[in-house]
Amino acid sequence: MDLQTIKERIAVVESKRQYLLNLLEQPNLGTLRVDVNQALEELDDLIDEFRRTIPETGTN
C-alpha cells in the first residue's frame, strides 16, 4: 500500500470522528456512552500516532 492510499484512508477515518461526537449528544445513549468515549479516545490516539510517524510534508 502506498503512502497516498494510507493518507486517504486516514482522512476517511478522521471524517467518521464527527459521527461519534454526534452520537455522544444523544440523550438516550445510556451505558454505551462509555464505549463511544473510548472509541473517540482510541481514534484520536491512532490519528496522532499516524501524524507523528508520517508528518505532513506539504505534498500529497
VMD Tcl script that draws the C-alpha trace (Angstrom):
set ca {
  {0.00 0.00 0.00}
  {1.46 3.35 -0.96}
  {1.62 6.43 1.24}
  {-1.09 8.29 -0.68}
  {-3.56 5.44 -0.16}
  {-2.80 5.37 3.56}
  {-3.33 9.13 3.81}
  {-6.66 8.83 2.01}
  {-7.80 6.08 4.36}
  {-6.77 8.09 7.41}
  {-8.78 11.03 6.05}
  {-11.85 8.78 5.79}
  {-11.35 7.62 9.39}
  {-10.98 11.24 10.55}
  {-14.25 12.12 8.83}
  {-16.04 9.40 10.82}
  {-14.97 11.03 14.09}
  {-17.74 13.59 13.78}
  {-20.29 10.78 13.75}
  {-19.05 9.61 17.15}
  {-19.24 13.15 18.50}
  {-22.82 13.46 17.27}
  {-23.64 10.12 18.87}
  {-22.42 11.40 22.24}
  {-25.04 14.15 22.07}
  {-27.86 11.60 22.07}
  {-29.66 11.69 25.44}
  {-30.70 8.02 25.29}
  {-27.20 6.56 24.82}
  {-27.07 5.14 28.34}
  {-24.09 2.93 29.15}
  {-22.96 2.95 25.51}
  {-21.64 6.46 26.20}
  {-18.60 4.85 27.85}
  {-17.89 2.81 24.71}
  {-18.30 5.81 22.42}
  {-15.93 7.85 24.59}
  {-13.40 5.01 24.48}
  {-13.71 4.78 20.69}
  {-13.09 8.52 20.37}
  {-10.01 8.34 22.59}
  {-8.57 5.42 20.65}
  {-9.34 7.05 17.31}
  {-7.63 10.26 18.42}
  {-4.60 8.27 19.63}
  {-4.31 6.45 16.30}
  {-4.60 9.66 14.29}
  {-1.99 11.36 16.49}
  {0.35 8.38 16.13}
  {-0.06 8.45 12.35}
  {0.74 12.16 12.25}
  {3.85 11.65 14.37}
  {5.00 8.71 12.27}
  {4.29 10.28 8.88}
  {4.38 14.05 9.22}
  {2.73 16.11 6.50}
  {5.35 17.33 4.07}
  {3.07 19.64 2.12}
  {2.83 17.21 -0.79}
  {0.10 14.67 -1.37}
}
mol new
graphics top color blue
foreach p $ca { graphics top sphere $p radius 0.5 }
foreach p [lrange $ca 0 end-1] q [lrange $ca 1 end] { graphics top cylinder $p $q radius 0.2 }
display resetview
